Amino acid sequence: VLRGLQFGVPAGRVLAVVGPSASGKTSLAKLLLGIWSPQAGKVRLDGADVHIWDKSELGPYLGYLPQGVELLEGTLAENIARFGVVDMDKVLDASRLLGLDEFVQTLPEKYETRVGTAGAYLSGGQRQRLALARAVYGMPKLIVLDEPNSSLDEQGDTLFIELLKSLKAAGSTVVVVTHKSSPLAVIDKILFMNDGRMQLWGPRDDVLAKLKEVAPS
């Protein structure tokens, strides 16, 4: 599925992975997190192979938002804290980064509100924000977001941009798989994929200029 990929992203930088449908973007996201194992080559985080790293140790250092948001039956706080020990300070920090706290404070049971099966009691945008809060809970070192703003409204889009700025300031490495242009203002590098290959790679402005050159008029 993926061939000839070689790149690195330093701490505190944001990489956008773009390209047509079925170009391998989601497959790359799963490889980066060690969910899938490469048949050749390595994915390294701070020099260590993520696939062989003990997942119970690695988990807190990773944040992931899959393309299909999955929430589990439980409270808002439990879902944000990944059903581990709930650190309310970290729950509040993550929630406020996404503008979720204002909504939660209107609920009778606040963060003890149950989300329902698969988040059935929440709107699409609220589920997306909750899943994003889960991804950034505890400020992980590597955060991979697959179509993170697909269900967000204009306000949510603005908050997402501010979130990326906060993650950069905290020194997190962020990989954003996206079809939207709105996050590009805070993107540092772009990887353009096509047919499982790295077609373009480099600083944001350089790649955007090349894409503009080859775009049909």
Secondary structure as the mmCIF struct_conf table of DSSP 4:
data_model
#
loop_
_struct_conf.conf_type_id
_struct_conf.id
_struct_conf.beg_label_comp_id
_struct_conf.beg_label_asym_id
_struct_conf.beg_label_seq_id
_struct_conf.end_label_comp_id
_struct_conf.end_label_asym_id
_struct_conf.end_label_seq_id
STRN STRN1 ARG A 3 ARG A 3
BEND BEND1 GLY A 4 GLY A 4
TURN_TY1_P TURN_TY1_P1 ALA A 11 GLY A 12
STRN STRN2 VAL A 14 VAL A 18
BEND BEND2 PRO A 20 PRO A 20
TURN_TY1_P TURN_TY1_P2 SER A 21 ALA A 22
BEND BEND3 SER A 23 GLY A 24
HELX_RH_AL_P HELX_RH_AL_P1 LYS A 25 LEU A 32
TURN_TY1_P TURN_TY1_P3 LEU A 33 GLY A 34
BEND BEND4 ILE A 35 TRP A 36
BEND BEND5 GLN A 39 GLY A 41
STRN STRN3 ARG A 44 LEU A 45
TURN_TY1_P TURN_TY1_P4 ASP A 46 GLY A 47
STRN STRN4 ALA A 48 ASP A 49
TURN_TY1_P TURN_TY1_P5 VAL A 50 ILE A 52
BEND BEND6 TRP A 53 TRP A 53
HELX_RH_AL_P HELX_RH_AL_P2 LYS A 55 LEU A 58
HELX_RH_3T_P HELX_RH_3T_P1 GLY A 59 TYR A 61
STRN STRN5 LEU A 62 LEU A 65
BEND BEND7 GLN A 67 GLY A 68
BEND BEND8 GLU A 73 GLY A 74
STRN STRN6 THR A 75 THR A 75
HELX_RH_AL_P HELX_RH_AL_P3 LEU A 76 ILE A 80
TURN_TY1_P TURN_TY1_P6 ALA A 81 PHE A 83
BEND BEND9 GLY A 84 VAL A 85
HELX_RH_AL_P HELX_RH_AL_P4 MET A 88 LEU A 97
TURN_TY1_P TURN_TY1_P7 LEU A 98 GLY A 99
HELX_RH_AL_P HELX_RH_AL_P5 ASP A 101 VAL A 104
TURN_TY1_P TURN_TY1_P8 GLN A 105 THR A 106
BEND BEND10 LEU A 107 LEU A 107
TURN_TY1_P TURN_TY1_P9 PRO A 108 GLU A 109
HELX_RH_3T_P HELX_RH_3T_P2 LYS A 110 GLU A 112
STRN STRN7 ARG A 114 ARG A 114
HELX_RH_3T_P HELX_RH_3T_P3 THR A 117 GLY A 119
TURN_TY1_P TURN_TY1_P10 ALA A 120 TYR A 121
BEND BEND11 LEU A 122 LEU A 122
HELX_RH_AL_P HELX_RH_AL_P6 GLY A 124 VAL A 136
TURN_TY1_P TURN_TY1_P11 TYR A 137 GLY A 138
BEND BEND12 LYS A 141 LYS A 141
STRN STRN8 LEU A 142 ASP A 146
BEND BEND13 GLU A 147 GLU A 147
TURN_TY1_P TURN_TY1_P12 PRO A 148 SER A 151
HELX_RH_AL_P HELX_RH_AL_P7 GLU A 154 ALA A 169
TURN_TY1_P TURN_TY1_P13 ALA A 170 GLY A 171
STRN STRN9 THR A 173 VAL A 177
BEND BEND14 HIS A 179 HIS A 179
BEND BEND15 SER A 181 SER A 181
HELX_RH_3T_P HELX_RH_3T_P4 SER A 182 VAL A 186
STRN STRN10 LYS A 189 ASN A 194
TURN_TY1_P TURN_TY1_P14 ASP A 195 GLY A 196
STRN STRN11 ARG A 197 PRO A 203
HELX_RH_AL_P HELX_RH_AL_P8 ARG A 204 VAL A 214
BEND BEND16 ALA A 215 ALA A 215
#
